[in-house]
Amino acid sequence: MQSGGMTLKILLPFKIFTEKADVLRIVAGTRDGSSFGLLPHRLDCTAALAPGILTYETEVDGEVYVAVDEGVLVKIGTDVLVSVRNAIGGVNLAQLREAVDREFLTLDEQEKSVRSVLAKLESGFIHRLATFHHE
């Protein structure tokens, strides 16, 4: 017989960060700045997650906070899969908020810089190739 809770699995690119059974509720933030909650009998859904704090609650652990990087949440039946690039666990909400600001949002700025450099390299390569082709 299945319990009334959900099964939450937080996946990172190369490992399972956490897997919890009998989760009573989950609250996550979306890219548009809002947050939403999941209960066991909610309809199936998917959502793009923004860097922020994901909260889940179990009877044993109480409320648990996890800092997550951007990713995707998928709910199918009582299974909830969260796939993110990085996650940091802990109970101190203030420290997790600082970790999100420091680790995940800074990384996004670094990625923008890297993408800009790559775009310049690609553009230079295409320009040289076009020049070589016309010679």
N, CA and C atoms as an extended XYZ file, in Angstrom:
405
Properties=species:S:1:pos:R:3:atomname:S:1:resname:S:1:resid:I:1 pbc="F F F"
N         0.841       -1.183        0.000 N   MET     1
C         0.000        0.000        0.000 CA  MET     1
C         0.885        1.245        0.000 C   MET     1
N         0.557        2.197       -0.851 N   GLN     2
C         1.378        3.396       -0.988 CA  GLN     2
C         0.938        4.455        0.006 C   GLN     2
N         1.921        5.164        0.562 N   SER     3
C         1.604        6.228        1.514 CA  SER     3
C         1.016        7.422        0.787 C   SER     3
N         0.560        8.410        1.551 N   GLY     4
C        -0.060        9.581        0.965 CA  GLY     4
C         0.921       10.641        0.517 C   GLY     4
N         2.221       10.441        0.748 N   GLY     5
C         3.217       11.439        0.411 CA  GLY     5
C         3.800       11.250       -0.973 C   GLY     5
N         4.656       12.186       -1.336 N   MET     6
C         5.336       12.147       -2.633 CA  MET     6
C         6.757       11.626       -2.444 C   MET     6
N         7.357       11.214       -3.535 N   THR     7
C         8.771       10.851       -3.557 CA  THR     7
C         9.498       11.951       -4.312 C   THR     7
N        10.457       12.593       -3.654 N   LEU     8
C        11.227       13.683       -4.241 CA  LEU     8
C        12.632       13.187       -4.543 C   LEU     8
N        13.070       13.428       -5.763 N   LYS     9
C        14.437       13.087       -6.150 CA  LYS     9
C        15.051       14.325       -6.788 C   LYS     9
N        16.145       14.828       -6.188 N   ILE    10
C        16.867       15.974       -6.738 CA  ILE    10
C        18.105       15.434       -7.439 C   ILE    10
N        18.154       15.666       -8.756 N   LEU    11
C        19.222       15.119       -9.591 CA  LEU    11
C        20.187       16.216      -10.016 C   LEU    11
N        21.486       15.920       -9.894 N   LEU    12
C        22.542       16.778      -10.409 CA  LEU    12
C        23.089       16.110      -11.668 C   LEU    12
N        23.907       16.793      -12.462 N   PRO    13
C        24.397       16.180      -13.706 CA  PRO    13
C        25.082       14.825      -13.530 C   PRO    13
N        25.775       14.615      -12.401 N   PHE    14
C        26.533       13.382      -12.257 CA  PHE    14
C        26.195       12.557      -11.026 C   PHE    14
N        25.138       12.942      -10.297 N   LYS    15
C        24.765       12.152       -9.129 CA  LYS    15
C        23.362       12.527       -8.663 C   LYS    15
N        22.852       11.721       -7.748 N   ILE    16
C        21.578       12.025       -7.096 CA  ILE    16
C        21.919       12.794       -5.827 C   ILE    16
N        21.431       14.032       -5.728 N   PHE    17
C        21.723       14.872       -4.564 CA  PHE    17
C        20.965       14.360       -3.346 C   PHE    17
N        19.675       14.095       -3.516 N   THR    18
C        18.862       13.559       -2.428 CA  THR    18
C        17.661       12.826       -2.992 C   THR    18
N        17.196       11.864       -2.225 N   GLU    19
C        15.974       11.138       -2.564 CA  GLU    19
C        15.199       10.949       -1.270 C   GLU    19
N        13.994       11.501       -1.217 N   LYS    20
C        13.183       11.456       -0.008 CA  LYS    20
C        11.809       10.886       -0.329 C   LYS    20
N        11.344       10.001        0.535 N   ALA    21
C         9.996        9.443        0.410 CA  ALA    21
C         9.082       10.144        1.416 C   ALA    21
N         7.801       10.002        1.222 N   ASP    22
C         6.782       10.558        2.120 CA  ASP    22
C         6.901       12.070        2.308 C   ASP    22
N         7.161       12.766        1.214 N   VAL    23
C         7.228       14.234        1.249 CA  VAL    23
C         5.797       14.763        1.241 C   VAL    23
N         5.496       15.631        2.193 N   LEU    24
C         4.142       16.155        2.353 CA  LEU    24
C         3.845       17.321        1.421 C   LEU    24
N         4.855       18.177        1.219 N   ARG    25
C         4.670       19.334        0.326 CA  ARG    25
C         6.018       19.808       -0.173 C   ARG    25
N         5.984       20.506       -1.326 N   ILE    26
C         7.191       21.057       -1.938 CA  ILE    26
C         6.856       22.469       -2.402 C   ILE    26
N         7.762       23.404       -2.179 N   VAL    27
C         7.604       24.777       -2.669 CA  VAL    27
C         8.869       25.127       -3.444 C   VAL    27
N         8.687       25.628       -4.674 N   ALA    28
C         9.828       25.969       -5.531 CA  ALA    28
C         9.570       27.303       -6.225 C   ALA    28
N        10.650       27.942       -6.668 N   GLY    29
C        10.548       29.218       -7.370 CA  GLY    29
C        10.705       29.033       -8.870 C   GLY    29
N        10.006       29.877       -9.635 N   THR    30
C        10.066       29.787      -11.092 CA  THR    30
C        10.846       30.961      -11.661 C   THR    30
N        11.099       30.893      -12.961 N   ARG    31
C        11.897       31.922      -13.632 CA  ARG    31
C        11.200       33.278      -13.672 C   ARG    31
N         9.886       33.310      -13.549 N   ASP    32
C         9.187       34.602      -13.586 CA  ASP    32
C         9.128       35.268      -12.214 C   ASP    32
N         9.813       34.682      -11.221 N   GLY    33
C         9.879       35.292       -9.900 CA  GLY    33
C         8.812       34.826       -8.937 C   GLY    33
N         7.889       34.015       -9.394 N   SER    34
C         6.848       33.524       -8.501 CA  SER    34
C         7.268       32.175       -7.914 C   SER    34
N         6.495       31.699       -6.972 N   SER    35
C         6.737       30.370       -6.426 CA  SER    35
C         5.436       29.594       -6.459 C   SER    35
N         5.543       28.288       -6.400 N   PHE    36
C         4.354       27.443       -6.419 CA  PHE    36
C         4.585       26.266       -5.488 C   PHE    36
N         3.482       25.692       -5.031 N   GLY    37
C         3.551       24.563       -4.124 CA  GLY    37
C         2.985       23.312       -4.759 C   GLY    37
N         3.514       22.187       -4.329 N   LEU    38
C         3.030       20.889       -4.781 CA  LEU    38
C         2.558       20.087       -3.584 C   LEU    38
N         1.383       19.507       -3.713 N   LEU    39
C         0.855       18.571       -2.741 CA  LEU    39
C         0.710       17.224       -3.433 C   LEU    39
N         0.609       16.134       -2.670 N   PRO    40
C         0.605       14.802       -3.291 CA  PRO    40
C        -0.457       14.584       -4.375 C   PRO    40
N        -1.621       15.164       -4.245 N   HIS    41
C        -2.691       14.874       -5.201 CA  HIS    41
C        -2.862       15.948       -6.264 C   HIS    41
N        -1.882       16.830       -6.385 N   ARG    42
C        -1.926       17.861       -7.428 CA  ARG    42
C        -1.761       17.195       -8.786 C   ARG    42
N        -2.296       17.827       -9.808 N   LEU    43
C        -2.155       17.296      -11.161 CA  LEU    43
C        -0.696       17.285      -11.578 C   LEU    43
N        -0.373       16.420      -12.525 N   ASP    44
C         0.985       16.348      -13.053 CA  ASP    44
C         1.360       17.678      -13.702 C   ASP    44
N         2.646       18.035      -13.628 N   CYS    45
C         3.071       19.308      -14.195 CA  CYS    45
C         4.574       19.314      -14.424 C   CYS    45
N         5.033       20.327      -15.143 N   THR    46
C         6.453       20.612      -15.302 CA  THR    46
C         6.652       22.104      -15.067 C   THR    46
N         7.841       22.483      -14.636 N   ALA    47
C         8.139       23.895      -14.419 CA  ALA    47
C         9.630       24.134      -14.573 C   ALA    47
N         9.976       25.263      -15.174 N   ALA    48
C        11.371       25.698      -15.244 CA  ALA    48
C        11.688       26.409      -13.932 C   ALA    48
N        12.760       25.984      -13.277 N   LEU    49
C        13.127       26.552      -11.982 CA  LEU    49
C        14.229       27.584      -12.136 C   LEU    49
N        14.119       28.630      -11.347 N   ALA    50
C        15.153       29.657      -11.280 CA  ALA    50
C        16.072       29.337      -10.103 C   ALA    50
N        17.277       29.885      -10.091 N   PRO    51
C        18.112       29.712       -8.902 CA  PRO    51
C        17.385       30.261       -7.683 C   PRO    51
N        17.332       29.486       -6.619 N   GLY    52
C        16.623       29.912       -5.424 CA  GLY    52
C        16.559       28.803       -4.395 C   GLY    52
N        15.586       28.923       -3.501 N   ILE    53
C        15.428       27.968       -2.411 CA  ILE    53
C        14.238       27.060       -2.705 C   ILE    53
N        14.484       25.760       -2.686 N   LEU    54
C        13.422       24.763       -2.792 CA  LEU    54
C        13.169       24.258       -1.375 C   LEU    54
N        11.912       24.205       -0.984 N   THR    55
C        11.544       23.759        0.353 CA  THR    55
C        10.707       22.498        0.238 C   THR    55
N        11.010       21.512        1.068 N   TYR    56
C        10.131       20.347        1.151 CA  TYR    56
C         9.938       19.985        2.614 C   TYR    56
N         8.856       19.265        2.887 N   GLU    57
C         8.528       18.912        4.264 CA  GLU    57
C         8.197       17.438        4.364 C   GLU    57
N         8.777       16.800        5.375 N   THR    58
C         8.437       15.417        5.714 CA  THR    58
C         8.085       15.388        7.203 C   THR    58
N         7.373       14.349        7.622 N   GLU    59
C         7.047       14.227        9.043 CA  GLU    59
C         8.303       14.018        9.877 C   GLU    59
N         9.262       13.273        9.346 N   VAL    60
C        10.486       12.955       10.089 CA  VAL    60
C        11.418       14.147       10.176 C   VAL    60
N        11.708       14.804        9.035 N   ASP    61
C        12.696       15.884        8.988 CA  ASP    61
C        12.111       17.271        9.221 C   ASP    61
N        10.812       17.413        9.121 N   GLY    62
C        10.208       18.735        9.187 CA  GLY    62
C        10.461       19.479        7.878 C   GLY    62
N        10.600       20.802        7.964 N   GLU    63
C        10.855       21.613        6.783 CA  GLU    63
C        12.345       21.599        6.457 C   GLU    63
N        12.675       21.294        5.194 N   VAL    64
C        14.065       21.228        4.751 CA  VAL    64
C        14.239       22.210        3.603 C   VAL    64
N        15.336       22.984        3.638 N   TYR    65
C        15.623       23.971        2.608 CA  TYR    65
C        16.828       23.515        1.796 C   TYR    65
N        16.723       23.653        0.467 N   VAL    66
C        17.818       23.308       -0.428 CA  VAL    66
C        17.994       24.449       -1.421 C   VAL    66
N        19.211       24.979       -1.506 N   ALA    67
C        19.509       25.984       -2.525 CA  ALA    67
C        19.731       25.237       -3.839 C   ALA    67
N        18.992       25.631       -4.878 N   VAL    68
C        19.122       24.965       -6.173 CA  VAL    68
C        19.455       25.981       -7.252 C   VAL    68
N        20.227       25.521       -8.222 N   ASP    69
C        20.521       26.320       -9.403 CA  ASP    69
C        19.355       26.144      -10.361 C   ASP    69
N        19.402       26.819      -11.510 N   GLU    70
C        18.301       26.681      -12.447 CA  GLU    70
C        18.177       25.244      -12.928 C   GLU    70
N        16.952       24.875      -13.282 N   GLY    71
C        16.704       23.510      -13.719 CA  GLY    71
C        15.254       23.299      -14.070 C   GLY    71
N        14.821       22.049      -13.940 N   VAL    72
C        13.466       21.668      -14.318 CA  VAL    72
C        12.866       20.788      -13.228 C   VAL    72
N        11.592       21.001      -12.938 N   LEU    73
C        10.837       20.160      -12.024 CA  LEU    73
C         9.765       19.446      -12.819 C   LEU    73
N         9.624       18.135      -12.592 N   VAL    74
C         8.598       17.336      -13.261 CA  VAL    74
C         7.865       16.536      -12.197 C   VAL    74
N         6.537       16.648      -12.170 N   LYS    75
C         5.708       15.863      -11.253 CA  LYS    75
C         4.868       14.903      -12.073 C   LYS    75
N         5.013       13.599      -11.771 N   ILE    76
C         4.230       12.561      -12.428 CA  ILE    76
C         3.674       11.673      -11.321 C   ILE    76
N         2.376       11.738      -11.127 N   GLY    77
C         1.774       10.979      -10.026 CA  GLY    77
C         2.306       11.497       -8.710 C   GLY    77
N         2.872       10.595       -7.913 N   THR    78
C         3.467       11.021       -6.638 CA  THR    78
C         4.982       11.168       -6.724 C   THR    78
N         5.541       11.012       -7.914 N   ASP    79
C         6.983       11.179       -8.109 CA  ASP    79
C         7.282       12.596       -8.569 C   ASP    79
N         8.220       13.246       -7.894 N   VAL    80
C         8.661       14.581       -8.274 CA  VAL    80
C        10.160       14.514       -8.534 C   VAL    80
N        10.552       14.825       -9.767 N   LEU    81
C        11.963       14.850      -10.150 CA  LEU    81
C        12.378       16.295      -10.352 C   LEU    81
N        13.460       16.676       -9.715 N   VAL    82
C        14.021       18.012       -9.870 CA  VAL    82
C        15.426       17.820      -10.424 C   VAL    82
N        15.666       18.329      -11.616 N   SER    83
C        16.967       18.218      -12.250 CA  SER    83
C        17.582       19.611      -12.324 C   SER    83
N        18.694       19.803      -11.600 N   VAL    84
C        19.359       21.104      -11.531 CA  VAL    84
C        20.861       20.932      -11.738 C   VAL    84
N        21.533       22.034      -12.065 N   ARG    85
C        22.985       21.971      -12.282 CA  ARG    85
C        23.757       21.832      -10.984 C   ARG    85
N        23.243       22.420       -9.906 N   ASN    86
C        23.939       22.368       -8.626 CA  ASN    86
C        22.922       22.533       -7.506 C   ASN    86
N        23.254       22.012       -6.326 N   ALA    87
C        22.383       22.142       -5.157 CA  ALA    87
C        23.251       22.164       -3.903 C   ALA    87
N        22.772       22.903       -2.906 N   ILE    88
C        23.454       22.983       -1.617 CA  ILE    88
C        22.394       22.762       -0.547 C   ILE    88
N        22.624       21.804        0.337 N   GLY    89
C        21.665       21.512        1.399 CA  GLY    89
C        22.053       22.202        2.684 C   GLY    89
N        21.083       22.350        3.552 N   GLY    90
C        21.344       22.955        4.852 CA  GLY    90
C        20.047       23.361        5.502 C   GLY    90
N        20.130       23.755        6.745 N   VAL    91
C        18.922       24.152        7.463 CA  VAL    91
C        18.867       25.647        7.711 C   VAL    91
N        19.997       26.347        7.627 N   ASN    92
C        20.020       27.776        7.887 CA  ASN    92
C        19.627       28.520        6.616 C   ASN    92
N        18.431       29.072        6.630 N   LEU    93
C        17.868       29.721        5.449 CA  LEU    93
C        18.688       30.936        5.003 C   LEU    93
N        19.204       31.708        5.942 N   ALA    94
C        20.001       32.892        5.585 CA  ALA    94
C        21.280       32.497        4.854 C   ALA    94
N        21.951       31.444        5.327 N   GLN    95
C        23.175       30.983        4.672 CA  GLN    95
C        22.882       30.431        3.282 C   GLN    95
N        21.756       29.742        3.125 N   LEU    96
C        21.394       29.225        1.808 CA  LEU    96
C        21.106       30.360        0.835 C   LEU    96
N        20.423       31.402        1.290 N   ARG    97
C        20.132       32.556        0.431 CA  ARG    97
C        21.434       33.198       -0.018 C   ARG    97
N        22.398       33.334        0.902 N   GLU    98
C        23.705       33.885        0.537 CA  GLU    98
C        24.416       32.989       -0.476 C   GLU    98
N        24.282       31.667       -0.304 N   ALA    99
C        24.909       30.728       -1.239 CA  ALA    99
C        24.306       30.867       -2.630 C   ALA    99
N        22.994       31.045       -2.717 N   VAL   100
C        22.345       31.245       -4.019 CA  VAL   100
C        22.894       32.499       -4.680 C   VAL   100
N        22.942       33.591       -3.916 N   ASP   101
C        23.446       34.846       -4.468 CA  ASP   101
C        24.911       34.723       -4.885 C   ASP   101
N        25.712       34.098       -4.056 N   ARG   102
C        27.152       34.011       -4.296 CA  ARG   102
C        27.501       32.987       -5.377 C   ARG   102
N        26.965       31.786       -5.258 N   GLU   103
C        27.374       30.687       -6.135 CA  GLU   103
C        26.627       30.673       -7.464 C   GLU   103
N        25.305       30.669       -7.408 N   PHE   104
C        24.515       30.425       -8.606 CA  PHE   104
C        24.347       31.664       -9.464 C   PHE   104
N        24.052       32.802       -8.850 N   LEU   105
C        23.843       34.010       -9.644 CA  LEU   105
C        25.159       34.536      -10.192 C   LEU   105
N        26.275       34.381       -9.466 N   THR   106
C        27.590       34.770       -9.971 CA  THR   106
C        27.970       33.877      -11.138 C   THR   106
N        27.676       32.600      -11.042 N   LEU   107
C        27.969       31.670      -12.118 CA  LEU   107
C        27.241       32.079      -13.389 C   LEU   107
N        26.012       32.530      -13.260 N   ASP   108
C        25.273       32.982      -14.436 CA  ASP   108
C        25.989       34.137      -15.125 C   ASP   108
N        26.555       35.071      -14.363 N   GLU   109
C        27.290       36.186      -14.948 CA  GLU   109
C        28.552       35.687      -15.647 C   GLU   109
N        29.229       34.710      -15.038 N   GLN   110
C        30.416       34.135      -15.662 CA  GLN   110
C        30.051       33.426      -16.963 C   GLN   110
N        28.939       32.721      -16.971 N   GLU   111
C        28.501       32.031      -18.180 CA  GLU   111
C        28.191       33.027      -19.294 C   GLU   111
N        27.576       34.148      -18.947 N   LYS   112
C        27.292       35.175      -19.954 CA  LYS   112
C        28.587       35.687      -20.570 C   LYS   112
N        29.592       35.885      -19.736 N   SER   113
C        30.882       36.358      -20.220 CA  SER   113
C        31.530       35.331      -21.145 C   SER   113
N        31.489       34.065      -20.752 N   VAL   114
C        32.063       33.001      -21.573 CA  VAL   114
C        31.322       32.898      -22.902 C   VAL   114
N        30.008       32.980      -22.860 N   ARG   115
C        29.216       32.906      -24.099 CA  ARG   115
C        29.544       34.066      -25.027 C   ARG   115
N        29.769       35.240      -24.462 N   SER   116
C        30.122       36.404      -25.263 CA  SER   116
C        31.464       36.189      -25.957 C   SER   116
N        32.443       35.676      -25.230 N   VAL   117
C        33.751       35.399      -25.821 CA  VAL   117
C        33.631       34.340      -26.906 C   VAL   117
N        32.866       33.288      -26.663 N   LEU   118
C        32.677       32.240      -27.671 CA  LEU   118
C        32.000       32.785      -28.927 C   LEU   118
N        31.028       33.657      -28.748 N   ALA   119
C        30.348       34.251      -29.904 CA  ALA   119
C        31.332       35.067      -30.742 C   ALA   119
N        32.223       35.805      -30.076 N   LYS   120
C        33.237       36.585      -30.798 CA  LYS   120
C        34.201       35.670      -31.546 C   LYS   120
N        34.598       34.569      -30.915 N   LEU   121
C        35.492       33.608      -31.575 CA  LEU   121
C        34.810       32.986      -32.799 C   LEU   121
N        33.550       32.597      -32.636 N   GLU   122
C        32.814       32.001      -33.762 CA  GLU   122
C        32.670       33.000      -34.900 C   GLU   122
N        32.345       34.239      -34.562 N   SER   123
C        32.181       35.270      -35.582 CA  SER   123
C        33.492       35.523      -36.315 C   SER   123
N        34.607       35.579      -35.585 N   GLY   124
C        35.907       35.753      -36.207 CA  GLY   124
C        36.270       34.587      -37.109 C   GLY   124
N        35.964       33.378      -36.661 N   PHE   125
C        36.241       32.187      -37.460 CA  PHE   125
C        35.435       32.196      -38.754 C   PHE   125
N        34.156       32.529      -38.654 N   ILE   126
C        33.294       32.567      -39.849 CA  ILE   126
C        33.776       33.650      -40.810 C   ILE   126
N        34.186       34.809      -40.279 N   HIS   127
C        34.680       35.901      -41.119 CA  HIS   127
C        35.946       35.467      -41.862 C   HIS   127
N        36.888       34.813      -41.165 N   ARG   128
C        38.113       34.335      -41.807 CA  ARG   128
C        37.816       33.258      -42.831 C   ARG   128
N        36.879       32.392      -42.518 N   LEU   129
C        36.513       31.333      -43.459 CA  LEU   129
C        35.882       31.925      -44.712 C   LEU   129
N        35.031       32.936      -44.552 N   ALA   130
C        34.416       33.604      -45.702 CA  ALA   130
C        35.478       34.314      -46.529 C   ALA   130
N        36.456       34.966      -45.873 N   THR   131
C        37.535       35.626      -46.592 CA  THR   131
C        38.378       34.609      -47.353 C   THR   131
N        38.685       33.507      -46.732 N   PHE   132
C        39.465       32.446      -47.366 CA  PHE   132
C        38.708       31.854      -48.560 C   PHE   132
N        37.426       31.702      -48.439 N   HIS   133
C        36.582       31.138      -49.489 CA  HIS   133
C        36.554       32.051      -50.729 C   HIS   133
N        36.581       33.363      -50.512 N   HIS   134
C        36.507       34.320      -51.630 CA  HIS   134
C        37.858       34.531      -52.320 C   HIS   134
N        38.958       34.079      -51.718 N   GLU   135
C        40.284       34.264      -52.339 CA  GLU   135
C        40.527       33.284      -53.456 C   GLU   135
